[in-house]
């Protein structure tokens, strides 16, 4: 059984959903073959229509600012878009039912926006209520589109299938409760030889209050469902051919990486590769479920990228290069803390208290440099640290991270990497304990040049891979 997750671009409009139907039809044909080891599924997990989540966040912001008319105008436009996309449903009765559902949901949101606009406050709980509607509606449309084309599908409300804690906007699944809920809501659909369709990103507390798993959480939903129900494979259908050797927006001659280990995929996702959400890997690793990244726009031609616990070796030290912009370096220096016990603990406790994650760390006896990409609480962090150290920040930085399971077996890799970057000032350099990645911090203005040189050195014409 596979879990097939379709991102926002893969359900953006009627044409995208038509492609989804074709993909699921092919997967269903494979599942029902006499020799198939598991006739269940596939299970379909979908994101909101492309761009819908951002629009809903905008609606919430307008409501919080008291701009009720602006919020309602955007709700009307979103409702019209969903009704237009629902035209992909070929059965008149099913389409009418879905159109009624869409209208009712937007009417309810209109009332919520009106109340929040008066209060001029949108709590995380209400933000989840507003934003979750994107996946709830797209999954309802996709389920009906499949059914109207002869593929027996059933809509499953994610709020009844994924049980989370109460950390609104970034909720975590409660595994025993979620497994029980999925067995109650999804297993009967599978047993009836129907295709369950569920919205990603969305869940609910044990009390039934709507929650969301954070941005990119639809991938996480697919992994949660796959792990809980014993899937053989989790497929992430997106708009690129798989995990690429570098960011195609910066490097033109990139290549698809055919096979990654879970560890490599996690590193690449964490340091900027947008194809895969980092949290997706966690449930898949725990259950040892392969993850495959595929292109929904070219399903016949896409070999995709397979992600498994281990990958074949012998393809060169470097698997791919990730990059991230919008990075800030924070330098913390204190001669007073020379050889003092607890200096590092005090520093990182401050970041923890302000819920700010650190990416790269370098240290010496009297200084620590860290990078962050979320600076919202940096003024408070710096103020808290100034009691024990001199603190400065440097904005406009970028990260390049070379990732490969075979890096640790190549003693020449770092020398070749630095030679490729000859003339590019390196602000920080770090290698993790697992020796699976080399991370460099450079000025953002140098990123394109640096990334092109590294990619050409390790993936260019004639390079052994």
C-alpha positions in Angstrom: 0.0 0.0 0.0 1.3 3.5 -0.8 0.5 6.8 0.6 0.5 9.4 -2.2 0.8 13.0 -1.1 0.1 15.8 -3.6 1.4 19.3 -2.9 -0.3 22.6 -3.7 1.0 22.8 -7.3 -0.3 19.3 -7.9 -3.9 20.3 -7.0 -3.7 24.0 -8.1 -6.4 23.8 -10.7 -8.6 21.5 -12.8 -5.7 20.4 -15.1 -3.6 19.5 -12.0 -6.4 17.4 -10.5 -6.9 15.7 -13.8 -3.3 14.6 -13.7 -3.8 13.5 -10.1 -6.7 11.3 -11.1 -4.6 9.7 -13.8 -1.8 9.0 -11.3 -4.1 7.4 -8.8 -5.9 5.4 -11.5 -2.5 3.9 -12.4 -1.6 3.2 -8.8 -5.0 1.6 -8.2 -4.5 -0.7 -11.1 -1.2 -1.9 -9.7 -2.7 -2.4 -6.3 -5.6 -4.7 -7.5 -3.4 -7.0 -9.6 -3.6 -10.6 -8.4 0.1 -10.7 -7.8 0.0 -7.5 -5.7 1.1 -8.2 -2.1 -1.3 -5.6 -0.7 -4.5 -4.7 -2.5 -5.3 -1.7 -0.2 -5.1 1.9 -1.3 -3.6 4.0 -2.4 -4.2 6.6 0.4 -4.3 10.1 -1.0 -3.1 13.1 1.1 -3.5 16.6 -0.4 -2.3 20.1 0.3 -4.5 23.2 -0.1 -4.8 24.5 -3.7 -1.6 26.2 -4.6 -1.4 29.6 -2.9 -4.5 29.1 -0.9 -2.8 28.9 2.5 -1.0 32.2 1.9 -4.3 33.8 1.0 -5.9 32.5 4.1 -3.1 33.8 6.3 -3.6 37.1 4.6 -7.3 37.0 5.5 -6.4 36.3 9.1 -4.0 39.2 9.1 -6.6 41.5 7.7 -9.1 40.4 10.3 -6.6 41.0 13.1 -6.0 44.5 11.8 -9.7 45.2 11.7 -10.0 45.3 7.9 -13.1 43.2 7.8 -14.1 44.3 4.3 -10.7 43.4 2.9 -10.7 40.0 4.5 -14.2 39.3 3.2 -13.3 40.3 -0.3 -10.4 37.8 -0.3 -12.7 35.1 1.1 -15.1 35.7 -1.7 -12.3 35.4 -4.3 -11.1 32.2 -2.6 -14.6 30.8 -2.5 -15.0 31.5 -6.3 -11.7 29.8 -7.0 -12.7 26.7 -5.1 -16.0 26.6 -6.9 -14.3 26.9 -10.2 -11.9 24.1 -9.5 -14.8 22.0 -8.3 -15.9 22.0 -11.9 -13.4 19.1 -12.4 -16.1 16.9 -10.7 -18.0 15.3 -13.6 -20.9 13.9 -11.7 -23.6 16.6 -11.3 -24.9 15.3 -8.0 -21.5 15.0 -6.4 -20.4 18.4 -7.8 -23.5 20.0 -6.3 -22.8 18.5 -2.9 -19.2 19.7 -2.9 -20.2 23.2 -4.1 -22.7 23.3 -1.2 -20.0 22.2 1.2 -17.6 24.9 -0.1 -20.2 27.6 0.2 -21.1 26.6 3.8 -17.5 26.5 4.9 -16.8 30.0 3.5 -20.0 31.3 5.0 -18.8 30.1 8.4 -15.4 31.7 7.8 -17.1 34.9 6.9 -18.7 35.0 10.4 -15.4 34.1 12.1 -13.7 36.9 10.2 -16.4 39.4 11.2 -16.0 38.5 14.9 -12.2 38.6 14.8 -12.2 41.9 13.0 -14.2 43.5 15.8 -11.9 42.0 18.4 -8.8 42.9 16.3 -7.1 39.8 17.5 -6.5 36.4 15.9 -5.2 33.9 18.4 -3.2 30.9 17.3 -6.3 28.7 17.8 -8.4 30.9 15.5 -5.6 31.1 13.0 -5.6 27.3 12.8 -9.4 27.3 12.2 -9.0 29.7 9.3 -5.9 28.2 7.6 -7.1 24.6 7.9 -10.0 25.2 5.5 -7.6 25.0 2.6 -6.8 21.3 3.0 -10.3 20.4 4.1 -11.8 21.8 0.9 -9.1 20.5 -1.5 -9.4 17.0 -0.1 -13.2 17.1 -0.5 -12.9 18.2 -4.1 -10.2 15.6 -4.9 -12.3 12.8 -3.4 -15.3 13.7 -5.5 -13.2 14.1 -8.6 -11.9 10.5 -8.2 -15.3 9.1 -7.5 -16.9 10.9 -10.4 -14.4 9.2 -12.7 -15.1 5.7 -11.5 -12.4 5.4 -8.8 -14.2 4.6 -5.6 -13.0 7.2 -3.1 -14.1 8.4 0.2 -13.3 11.7 1.9 -11.9 11.4 5.4 -12.0 14.5 7.6 -8.4 15.0 8.9 -9.8 16.6 12.1 -11.1 13.1 13.0 -8.1 11.2 11.9 -5.0 13.0 13.2 -5.0 13.7 16.9 -2.5 16.3 18.2 -1.5 18.2 21.2 -2.7 21.8 21.7 0.3 23.6 20.3 -1.6 25.6 17.7 0.1 26.4 14.4 2.8 23.8 15.1 1.0 20.9 16.7 2.6 17.4 17.2 0.7 14.2 16.7 -0.3 12.1 19.7 0.8 8.7 18.3 -1.5 6.2 20.2 -4.5 8.4 19.8 -3.7 9.1 16.1 -3.1 5.4 15.3 -6.5 4.6 16.9 -8.2 7.4 15.0 -6.8 6.4 11.7 -7.7 2.8 12.3 -11.3 4.0 13.0 -11.6 6.4 10.1 -9.3 5.1 7.3 -9.1 1.3 7.8 -12.8 0.8 7.1 -12.4 2.7 3.8 -9.5 0.5 2.8 -11.3 -2.7 3.8 -14.2 -1.6 1.6 -11.6 -1.4 -1.2 -12.1 2.3 -1.6 -9.5 5.1 -1.8 -9.3 7.3 1.3 -8.6 11.0 0.6 -7.5 13.2 3.5 -6.2 16.7 3.8 -2.7 17.1 5.0 -1.4 19.7 7.5 -4.6 19.5 9.6 -5.5 17.7 12.8 -7.4 18.2 16.0 -6.9 17.9 19.7 -8.5 15.1 21.8 -11.3 17.7 22.4 -11.9 18.2 18.7 -10.3 21.6 18.4 -8.8 22.2 15.0 -4.9 22.3 14.8 -2.3 22.5 12.1 1.1 20.9 11.9 3.1 23.9 10.7 4.0 25.0 7.2 5.0 22.1 5.0 3.0 19.8 7.4 1.2 18.0 4.6 4.3 15.9 4.0 4.4 15.2 7.7 0.7 14.1 7.6 1.5 11.6 4.8 4.4 10.2 6.9 2.2 10.0 10.0 -0.5 8.1 8.1 2.0 5.8 6.4 3.7 4.9 9.6 0.5 4.4 11.6 -1.1 2.2 8.9 1.9 0.2 7.7 2.4 1.7 4.2 5.0 0.1 1.9 6.0 3.5 0.4 5.2 7.2 0.8 5.1 9.1 -2.4 5.6 12.9 -2.5 4.2 14.3 -5.7 5.4 17.8 -6.5 6.4 20.0 -9.4 10.0 18.9 -9.8 11.6 15.6 -10.9 12.9 14.7 -7.4 15.7 15.9 -5.1 18.2 17.9 -7.2 21.9 18.3 -6.8 21.4 22.1 -6.1 18.7 24.8 -6.1 17.5 25.1 -9.8 16.6 28.7 -9.2 20.3 29.4 -8.8 22.0 26.7 -10.8 20.8 25.8 -14.3 22.5 22.5 -15.0 21.2 20.5 -12.0 20.6 16.8 -11.9 18.2 14.5 -10.2 19.6 12.5 -7.3 18.2 9.0 -7.9 18.8 7.6 -4.4 19.3 9.3 -1.0 19.6 7.9 2.5 17.2 9.2 5.1 20.0 11.0 6.8 21.1 12.8 3.7 17.5 13.8 2.9 17.1 15.2 6.4 20.2 17.3 6.1 19.3 18.6 2.7 15.8 19.5 3.7 17.0 21.2 6.9 19.5 23.3 5.1 17.2 24.6 2.4 16.1 21.9 -0.1 12.4 22.8 -0.5 11.2 19.5 -2.1 10.9 17.6 1.2 9.8 18.8 4.6 12.3 17.8 7.3 9.7 16.4 9.6 8.5 14.0 6.9 11.5 11.9 7.4 11.0 11.3 11.1 8.0 8.9 11.0 9.4 7.2 7.9 12.7 6.6 9.5 11.1 5.1 12.6 9.0 2.7 10.5 11.6 2.2 7.8 9.2 3.2 5.0 10.8 4.3 1.7 9.9 7.8 0.5 9.8 8.6 -3.2 9.7 12.1 -4.6 8.0 12.4 -8.0 6.9 15.0 -10.5 3.1 15.1 -10.9 3.4 17.2 -14.1 5.5 14.4 -15.8 4.4 11.2 -14.1 5.4 9.0 -17.1 8.9 10.5 -17.5 9.8 11.1 -13.8 12.2 8.5 -12.3 12.1 10.5 -9.1 14.3 10.2 -6.0 14.0 7.2 -3.7 14.8 7.9 -0.1 15.7 4.8 2.1 17.5 4.1 5.3 20.7 3.4 3.4 21.8 4.1 -0.2 24.3 2.5 -2.5 27.8 3.9 -2.1 30.5 4.6 -4.7 28.9 7.6 -6.4 31.3 10.2 -5.3 31.6 11.9 -1.9 29.0 14.6 -2.5 25.3 13.7 -3.0 23.9 17.2 -3.3 24.4 20.8 -2.2 21.7 22.7 -0.2 21.6 26.4 0.3 19.7 28.9 2.4 19.5 32.7 2.3 18.2 35.1 4.9 20.7 33.9 7.5 22.0 36.0 10.4 25.3 35.3 12.3 25.3 36.1 16.0 28.8 36.5 17.6 29.0 36.1 21.3 32.4 37.0 22.9 33.5 37.2 26.5 37.0 37.2 27.9 35.3 37.1 31.3 34.0 33.7 30.6 37.4 32.2 29.7 37.5 28.6 31.0 34.2 29.2 32.9 32.0 26.2 33.3 28.5 26.6 32.0 29.2 29.3 29.4 27.8 27.4 26.5 24.8 26.2 28.6 23.9 29.8 29.5 24.1 30.8 25.9 21.9 28.1 24.5 19.4 28.4 27.3 18.7 31.9 26.1 18.0 30.7 22.6 15.8 27.9 24.0 13.8 30.3 26.2 13.1 32.5 23.2 12.2 29.5 21.0 14.8 30.3 18.4 16.6 27.4 16.6 20.3 27.6 15.8 21.6 26.1 12.6 25.4 26.4 12.6 27.7 26.7 15.6 31.5 27.4 15.8 33.3 28.0 19.1 36.6 29.0 20.6 37.7 29.5 24.2 36.1 33.0 24.5 33.7 33.2 21.6 30.7 31.4 20.1 29.2 32.2 16.7 25.8 30.8 15.7 23.5 31.3 12.7 19.7 31.7 12.8 17.1 32.3 10.2 14.4 33.5 12.5 15.3 36.9 13.9 11.9 37.9 15.4 13.2 37.5 18.9 16.9 38.4 18.3 16.7 41.8 20.1 15.5 40.0 23.3 18.1 37.3 22.9 20.9 39.8 22.5 19.7 41.8 25.5 19.6 38.6 27.6 23.2 37.7 26.5 24.7 41.1 27.0 24.9 40.4 30.8 27.7 37.9 30.2 29.2 38.7 26.8 29.5 41.2 24.0 27.0 40.4 21.3 26.9 41.5 17.7 24.9 40.4 14.6 25.6 40.3 10.9 22.7 40.0 8.5 22.6 39.2 4.8 24.4 35.9 5.1 23.8 32.6 3.4 24.5 28.9 4.1 26.0 26.3 1.7 25.8 22.8 2.9 27.4 19.9 1.1 25.8 16.6 2.0 26.9 13.0 1.4 27.1 9.8 3.3 30.5 9.1 1.7 32.1 12.4 2.8 33.7 10.7 5.8 35.6 8.3 3.5 37.2 11.0 1.3 40.1 12.7 3.1 40.5 15.1 0.2 37.0 16.5 0.0 37.4 19.6 2.2 40.5 20.6 0.3 38.7 20.3 -3.1 35.7 22.2 -1.6 37.8 25.1 -0.4 39.7 25.2 -3.6 36.4 25.6 -5.5 35.6 28.5 -3.2 39.0 30.2 -3.8 38.4 34.0 -3.5 35.0 33.7 -1.8 35.3 34.8 1.9 34.1 32.1 4.2 32.6 33.4 7.5 32.1 30.1 9.3 32.8 26.5 8.5 31.4 23.5 10.4 31.3 19.7 10.1 28.8 17.7 12.1 29.9 14.7 14.3 28.4 12.2 11.8 30.7 13.7 9.1 27.9 13.7 6.7 27.9 17.4 5.8 30.2 20.3 5.5 28.5 23.7 6.2 29.9 27.0 5.2 28.5 30.5 5.9 29.2 33.2 3.4 27.8 36.6 2.4 24.5 36.3 0.6 25.9 38.3 -2.3 28.5 35.6 -3.0 26.0 32.7 -2.9 25.4 32.4 -6.7 29.1 32.4 -7.5 30.0 30.0 -4.7 27.2 27.6 -5.4 28.0 27.5 -9.1 31.7 26.8 -8.5 30.9 24.0 -6.0 28.3 22.4 -8.2 30.6 22.5 -11.3 33.5 21.0 -9.3 31.5 18.0 -8.0 28.7 17.6 -10.6 30.0 19.2 -13.8 30.7 17.6 -17.1 33.1 14.7 -16.8 33.0 14.5 -13.0 32.9 11.0 -11.6 29.7 10.3 -9.7 
